[in-house]
Amino acid sequence: MSGGRLELGIGRGAYPYEFARMAGGIPPEIAREQLGELLPALRGLWAGDYAHDGTMWKFPSSTSTPRPLDPAGPPLWVSARHPDVFRLAVENRANLMVAPLMKGFEEVVSLRERVDAATAEVDNGFVPEMMVLRNTYVSAEGEDLTAAAEAYRRDSGTFENLYSTNGKVEQGWVEYIDPSISESRSEYTVEKILENLVFGTSAEVVEQLRAYEEVGTDVYLYDASLGMSLEEELASIRRFGAEVIPHYATAKEN
């Protein structure tokens, strides 16, 4: 349907609120095991006439339709933080998407080390790409970044509610909690946000991304959930496209 352009990203899940509502309630502690069983099953279903006799699921010979353009299926990306999930991904020839969350660049380095450790341990000839998801804002020249950092801080209140608690949601709206009272409260100061995330002018963002490239990031994933107005966020995205991406377009083509 997409001419082979689809790439599928999956993960074990993170929010207690969502686990409580899936399949009659999924204990979070078995989600990793479910993911481990799901990955090879996906490959089998794409190949066709695949029967599954696992611990979590059992079903007779089945085929997914429409069939993928490539019999091996589309490229897979697995979201990972725990070493077990890194190994699962490499065992199933899936690339890895990692999120440093609010932590500093040292967390990006740590995640790269987890990718390399899993690749070496599995040793199946597959070398996964690493995609890094990071909150990003490309400012205009001379713009004060305090407002962008404050907007991100406010927006993080809903994420922290779902990530750290069972969450309170009414009519689809997640209740806000002040991130300064969360376990990660020390990371939610304006100073830490500007230090840890990729905020700055296009020239400053290009410079920051060089460090991500040097540590082994293959794909940089722009996270735009910043709590800013649509107009402000679109302006940042346009600056990223016009003034940041061209620094990498030629290298990618070559």
N, C-alpha and C positions, 0 to 999 in steps of 0.2 A: 504493500500500500504506500510506503514512503520511498520506495526505490532503494532500500538498504540504508536509509539515513537514520533509522531508529537506533538509539542506544538505551538500554533499560537499566534504571537504578533501583535497587531494593535495599532494605535494611531490616533489622530485627524489631525496630520500634523503640520509642523512648519514653512516651508519656503514660503514666499510670491511668489517666482518664481514658485513653484510647484502649489500653489493655482490658479494662473493665467492660468495654462495650463490644469487643470482638469475639465472635464464636462462643457466645455465652459466658465470656470472661476468660482471658488467657493469663495464667500466672506468669509474670515477667521473667521468672527464673528459668522457664522452659523455652522462652522465645529464641534463644541462641540455638538450642537443639532443633527447633522447628526450622530455622533458617538453614541449618546444616543439611536437613533432609530435603528442603525445598529446592536448593540450588541444582543438584543433579537431576531432580525430577523435571525441572524446567527444560534442561537440555534434552532429556528423554522425550518429553512431550513435543518439543519442536522437531525432533528427528522423526517422530511418528510411531504409532503402534507400540506404545510404551505402557507396560504394566508396573504398578508400584506396590511393593510389599514392605512398608516401613513401620517404624515404631509409632509415628504420629498419624500417618494416613495409609490407607490401602485402597487401590482401585484397579479394575481390570484394564486390559489393553485399550489405550486411548490416544487420540491425536489432537493437537491444538490446530485450529483453523482461524484465519487464513494462515497458510504455511509461511515461514520466513523465507526471504529471498536466498539467504545463505542457509543450507541445511544445518549448520552448526548453531544457527540462531544469531540474534543480534548481539553486539558486544554488551557484556554485563558489567555494571559497577555496583559494588557493595559498600554501604556506609559502615565504617568500622572505627572502634576505639579500643575494644578489648583484644588482647593477643589471639584468643581463640577464633575470633571473627576474621582477623587478618589471615590466619591459617586456612580457614574455611574458604575464603575468597580465592586464595592462591591455588588450593587443591582443585577448585572448580574453574580455574582459568578465568577469573573475574578481576577486573581492575578495582582499585580502592579509592573511595571518596572519604576524606577525613575532614573533621571540623575541630579546629583548636578552641572553639567556643570563645570565651572571654580571656583566655590565657595569652601570655606573651609569645614572642617568636620562638622561645625555647620549646614550646609545646609543638610547634611545627617540626622542629628538629627531632623531638621525641617520636612523633608520629612517623616521620621518615625512617627512623631507626626500627620502628615496629614493622613497617613494610619490608625493609631489608632483612630483618630477622626471620620473618615468615617465609620470604622467598628462599632464603638459604636453608631453612629447616625443611620445607616441603621438597625443594630440589627436583621439580618435575619439568624443568626446561621453560617454564612460563615466567616471564618477568612483567609484573603488573605495572600499569601506569598509576600515578598518584595524583588525584585531584584534590585541591584544597579549597574548602568553602570558607569564605571570609567576608565579614561585613565591610563594605567599601563605600566611600563617598569621595568623589572628585569635585573639589571646590573651585570656584572662580578665583582668579588672582586677587589677593588682598582680602579675601573673605575670612571673617572670624569663624573658626570651626567650633566654637563653644556651643552655638545653637544646634549644630548637627549632632554633637556629642550628647547634649541634653535630650534631644529627640530620640536618639537611640536608647538612652537610659530609660526614658519613659516607656518606650515600646517594649523594653525587656521585661517589664513587670508582668505582661501576659505570658511570655515564654517561661519565666521563672515559676509562675503559678502552675502551669501544666507539667513542667519538667520536674519540679521538686515536690509537688503535692498531688492529691487526687483531683484538684482543680474545681472551681465553681464556674459553671457555664449556664447562662440563662439566655434562651432564644438565640443560641449560637454565639453569644458574646462572652468572652473569657473575662472573668473578674480580674481587675488590676490589683497587684500587690506591689508594694514599694520594694524594688530590688535591693535597696540598702539593708533590708532585714533578712535577705536570703543568705544561704551558706556562702555564696560568692560575692557578698556585699563589698569586700575590699576591692573587687575588680570593677565596680560600677561607679567609680568617680570619673569626672570629666578628664582628669589627668591620665588615668589608666586607660580609658577608652581611646584617647588620642595616641597614647603610647603603644597600645597593643593591636588596635585595628588599623586597617589601611585607609586612613583619612588624610587628605591633603590635596594640593594642586596636582595637575596632571604630571608635572615634572617630578614632584615628590612621590607620587604614586608609582611612576615608572621606576624610580630609584628603589622604593621599597620592594617592588616586585622582583628586582634583580636578586635580592636575598632569597626570595622564595624559589627562584629559578636555580640559584647556586646550590641550594640544599636538596634539590631533586624533585621539585614540583613540575609535573608534566602539563597539568591543566589547572588554571586558576578560575574558580567559580565565584563570580560577583554575587554577593548576597545583598539585595536591595531592601531588606525589611528593616527600615530605619525609623519608622514613625514620622517621617517628614511628609510634607505636602506632595501631592502627585507632581506638581510643576517643578518643585525643587529636585525630586528624585529623577525625573526625566532629564532635567538639565545635567545632573551628574552622569547619568547613563550616556547621554550624548557626548559629553566631554570624554568619558572613558572610551567610547567608540571612535571618536575623531582624533584624540590626542594621546591615548595610551596604547590601544590595540595596534596601530601602525608600527610601533616599535618591535612588535613580535610577528606581524603578518609575513614578512619576508623570510624570517627564520623558519616559520612553520611550513611555508611553501617549499623551502629547500630541504 
